[in-house]
Amino acid sequence: MNHARRSILAAAAAFVLLLPSGPAAAQDRLDVVATTGMIADAARQVGGEAVTVRALMGPGVDPHAYRQTRSDIVAMANADLVLWHGLYLEAQMEDFMRGLEERGNVVAVAESLPRNLLIGHEDYKDKFDPHVWMNPNLWARVVLNVRDALIAVRPEGEAAFRTNAERHLAELEGLAQYTATVLSSVPAESRVLLTAHDAFNYFGNAYGFEVTGIQGISTESEAGLQRIAQMVDLLVDRDIRAVFVESSVSDRNIRALIEGAGARGHEVVIGGELFSDAMGADGTYEGTYLGMIDHNATVIARALGGEAPERGMSDLLN
């Protein structure tokens, strides 16, 4: 074990000693901590009234760069169940989460997905693109993993967890059908999605879009001048007229693209803001997984020449 990891685990152990006595499981509700909003939403959907869920990363927070805080360590050490994504999404927390797995109910809910369903990346040897939530059908498998994690911690709640999961899986199936329908209305020549970072590959595979990001699959990678120039060439050569910003990534590179294309006489607009690594504001429809994907599909379809209702599949978009 390296020095950095020993230090992290020592800090976690020190915080555990300061926690109130008595197991959290003695409470009526399970105390669940999830790293991302998407995982937290799945836990709420499946857990229902049996859980209290806290997401460490709120709206607009980039999970690739996030580091656990002092209060995060206390929350995770005191939780009945900790759910994290894995697949190197929480890159800066990886060592801490691996150490935490050794002491309790800690589950990386995307790690066990079949490797043949995952997308590799040439820049990250032996690692996979973690953005599996961009395909509702693939995300359904993560929901099942969340269900199983809850059942393992509270077996007496199994019937309710299974019922809640089946209801939510039916909602995900409807979401997948809506997304496929509206995106199929985009003209074939316009199915090019250019965003701030490479978060939409599963989306592209599922719905037949060519996807490219200025940065790689992690926002920690930097986009150099050569990459910006290549993207400007792509905009001009392919006559792409709309690009998209992301709620959890700076828009500076996208705006540099637009300026570069404009300098060559090619007008490009921002087609809208997409939710990539984080959901919308808490308490809003966009702050749920259903609303996040509904928003993305609706905005992309309308911006690229397709047909979609302005307020999405359930008339709930703001």
Salt bridges, closest charged atoms under 4 A:
GLU49 OE1 - ARG29 NH2 2.78
ASP72 OD1 - ARG54 NH2 3.39
GLU94 OE2 - ARG98 NH2 3.31
GLU101 OE1 - ARG98 NH1 3.42
GLU102 OE2 - ARG5 NH2 3.00
GLU111 OE2 - ARG98 NH2 3.06
GLU111 OE1 - ARG115 NH2 3.61
ASP123 OD2 - HIS121 ND1 3.83
ASP129 OD1 - HIS131 ND1 2.64
ASP148 OD1 - ARG147 NH2 2.91
GLU156 OE2 - ARG154 NE 3.68
GLU158 OE2 - ARG162 NE 2.79
GLU171 OE1 - ARG167 NH1 3.30
GLU171 OE1 - HIS168 ND1 2.96
ASP198 OD2 - HIS121 NE2 3.75
GLU210 OE1 - ARG238 NH2 3.02
ASP233 OD1 - ARG264 NH1 2.49
ASP239 OD1 - ARG241 NE 2.85
ASP239 OD1 - HIS266 ND1 3.95
GLU246 OE1 - HIS197 ND1 2.73
ASP251 OD2 - ARG255 NE 2.79
ASP277 OD2 - HIS64 NE2 3.03
ASP277 OD1 - HIS131 NE2 3.09
ASP277 OD2 - HIS197 NE2 3.14
ASP315 OD1 - ARG311 NE 2.99
